[in-house]
Each structure stands twice: as C-alpha cells, then as structure tokens.
Amino acid sequence: MNKKTKEMLKANNEREELINEENDKVLTDMICYLRGSNISEYEQELVRADIIEMVLDAQERGENINNVFGGNCKEICDNIIAELPPKTIKQKILEGINTALMCIWIIGAIYVIKQGIVGMFLEPRNFVFTLSTGDILNALLIIIASVAIVKYICRNSFDSDENTGKKSIMNNRILGFIVTWVVIMAALLIFIGISHILSKSILTIPLYMAVIFTAIVFIAERIMDRLI
C-alpha cells in the first residue's frame, strides 16, 4: 500500500470511529463488498471517505444509513464500482505477486516455528528444516482456501438474514458452532493425512537458512506492498 493510500486509510479509520453501532454494521458490509471489487485500494478509500462523510452528516440530522441510501446499499455500491476505472493489468500483477510473497512468508514462518520447536524438544541439537511434498500441497490448499473464503465473504457481505430476509443455518448459534467445528476438524484431518501420505522429503537445509529465506521474503513483500 503506497503512502497516499495508507494516509487515507488512517484518516478513514479515525473518522469511522465516530459512526454509531447501527450505522457501522451496514457500513462494514458496504466496505467489505468494495474490498472484493475490481477497483484499486486508493479508489476504495476514496469511496469509503465519501460514504463515511455521508453517514456522519446523516447522524447529525438524526437519520441512519438506510435513510441515506434508501435501503439499496448493494445497488449503490454496484453503481459506484461501475463508474470507477478497474484495476490495470500492472496493478493486478503486482497485487498477485504481493499476495504470493505474503502467503509464502506467513506459511514459512509457521513451518520454521513448528520445526524449531520439534528441534528443541524432540530432537535436541538437530535444528534442521525439512520440506516434504505434503507440506507444499498443504500450503497450496491453505492459500487457495484462504483466498476463496475472503472472496466469498466480500461478494456476499450483503447476504445476511437482515438484508435478504432468509434464514441461514449459521443464524442458529449451536448449528453454526457444530458446522464450524466439523469443517475445522475435517480440514485438520485432511492436512494430517496429506502430510502422512506425502511425507517424502524434497528439501533439507539448516533451520537458520530457512529463517533467513523467510525474512528475505518478508522484506520483499513489504517493499512490494509500497509499490502498489
């Protein structure tokens, strides 16, 4: 995120703190929907700033966000997005590289910490980083699932019971907990199974080299983030 966008993001965060709880829920849905659109982060913050000011003006008049947008928040967002220029190919490529680097250093850090703990308690003085085919496949599955979940949440931010009038299984707290627990356990079993079946090592290096590599990727991601 470049300096201009970062400054606008900070200003918007400060202004958003003035919005009451009722309006903040709908505003969050609108911003989440914009995050999943094909416009740049800078354009998103420009739109966010305008929406925040409209909501704050409405609050001063004693009105809520539905009075401002007539209850058609999704339609309003679609109209705004349609009027703004989409991301360029260059922006998409840079964002893709940045996302890939971020995923690599986060998962790399998790693997380094896990194997470092193993080295300390299970295999003393054996600080070796081992990467198997199962580790790579699990990492890819985690990245794909994470991206898919974020995109789904953004695209369906208005599909709550209050907005659609429909009852979802997640509206029931007990059923929601059971579904979430089952999904998490199934994912863990899949990851453990993959690690067990595809346990053949394809890379073995000293742990400190893995730490250095992860740090380099982190720095590269930070630099790339400033270019977007």
Summary of the structure (lengths in Angstrom):
residues: 228
radius of gyration: 22.2
end to end distance: 5.4
largest distance: 67.8
contacts: 594
relative contact order: 0.12
helix: 76%
strand: 5%
